[in-house]
Amino acid sequence: MQQPERPGGRYGDRPTRPRPAVVAVLVVLGALFAAWVVWAGLGAATPEPGADVSAFRVVSDAEIEVRVVATSSSPERFGCSVQALDRTREVVGVASVTLRPARDGREGRWVTVRTRDRAVTATVGRCSAMDRAAGRGQD
């Protein structure tokens, strides 16, 4: 059995190749996706500086000592803010600390944070890379 022929011009002939505009749109979308993947990969390959609190001692109602350990493998020195918190988790004191890149995860620095009220815990706030000239002579 043969299939009946369609009436000519009624349904139109389907092209065997995709339209050039469709191909161009797909190529542009593919290039944009590839560019985003490269950008995201490079961003992940450059880690942001970071640190954690590994210990703290409440010295008095006006002072807390905090041990801060670098967690980043960033090649440059970086600075972080250390925040002392009271029992309601309100910030009662802030200090800055300069850290070296983490080598074995055990190196840290003790920082004294002066407080306006008794602190019960501490946390690391924002960390940022330091300018080479600004970081000279500090440890």
C-alpha positions in Angstrom: 0.0 0.0 0.0 1.2 3.4 -0.9 0.6 6.5 1.2 -1.6 9.0 -0.5 0.2 12.2 -1.6 -0.5 15.4 0.2 -1.9 18.2 -1.9 0.9 20.4 -3.1 1.2 23.8 -1.4 -1.3 23.0 1.3 1.0 21.9 4.1 4.3 23.2 2.9 7.5 21.3 2.6 9.6 20.9 5.7 13.2 22.0 5.3 15.8 19.3 5.7 18.2 21.7 7.6 17.4 24.0 10.5 17.0 27.7 9.7 20.1 29.8 9.9 18.5 32.1 12.5 17.9 29.1 14.8 21.4 27.9 14.4 22.8 31.4 15.1 20.7 31.7 18.3 21.9 28.3 19.5 25.5 29.1 18.8 25.3 32.4 20.7 23.5 30.7 23.7 26.2 28.0 23.7 29.0 30.5 23.6 27.4 32.5 26.5 27.1 29.3 28.5 30.7 28.3 27.9 31.8 31.8 28.9 29.8 31.6 32.2 31.3 28.2 33.0 34.9 29.6 32.5 34.1 32.7 34.6 32.6 30.6 37.4 35.5 28.1 37.3 38.0 30.9 37.6 36.1 32.5 40.5 36.1 29.2 42.4 39.8 28.7 41.7 40.6 32.0 43.6 39.3 31.4 47.1 38.2 34.2 49.3 40.2 34.7 52.5 38.5 33.3 55.6 39.0 32.4 59.2 37.3 30.7 62.1 37.3 31.1 65.9 39.1 28.1 67.4 39.0 29.2 71.1 38.1 32.1 73.3 38.6 33.2 76.9 36.4 35.7 78.7 38.9 37.8 80.7 36.5 40.2 82.3 33.3 42.2 81.6 35.3 44.5 79.4 37.6 42.1 77.5 37.6 38.7 75.7 40.6 36.9 74.1 39.9 35.1 70.8 42.1 32.6 68.9 41.5 33.0 65.2 42.7 30.5 62.7 43.1 31.1 58.9 41.0 28.7 56.8 41.8 30.1 53.4 44.6 29.0 51.1 44.8 32.5 49.7 48.5 33.2 48.9 48.5 36.7 50.5 48.0 38.0 54.0 44.5 39.1 54.8 42.6 40.9 57.5 39.5 39.9 59.4 37.2 41.6 61.9 36.6 39.7 65.1 33.3 40.4 66.9 32.5 39.8 70.5 28.9 38.9 71.2 26.8 39.1 74.4 24.2 36.6 75.6 21.6 38.2 73.2 24.0 37.8 70.3 24.5 41.6 70.1 27.9 42.8 69.0 29.6 44.3 72.1 33.1 44.7 70.7 35.1 44.5 67.5 38.8 44.1 66.7 40.9 43.6 63.6 43.4 40.9 63.0 46.0 40.2 60.2 46.4 36.6 59.3 48.8 34.6 57.1 47.6 32.0 54.7 46.7 28.6 56.3 49.5 26.0 56.0 48.5 23.2 58.2 45.3 24.5 59.7 46.8 24.9 63.2 48.4 28.3 63.0 46.4 31.0 64.7 46.6 34.3 66.5 45.2 35.4 69.8 43.3 38.7 69.6 42.1 40.8 72.5 38.7 42.4 71.9 37.7 45.2 74.3 33.9 45.1 75.0 31.3 47.5 76.3 29.5 44.7 78.1 30.3 41.1 79.1 30.9 38.9 76.0 29.9 35.3 76.0 31.2 34.2 72.6 33.0 35.5 69.5 32.8 35.2 65.8 34.8 36.2 62.7 33.2 38.9 60.6 34.3 39.9 57.2 37.7 39.0 55.8 39.4 40.8 53.0 42.7 40.7 51.1 45.3 43.2 52.2 47.3 45.6 50.1 50.9 44.5 50.1 52.2 47.8 51.3 49.7 48.1 54.1 50.5 44.6 55.4 54.2 45.2 55.7 55.7 45.1 59.2 52.6 43.6 60.8 52.2 40.0 62.1 
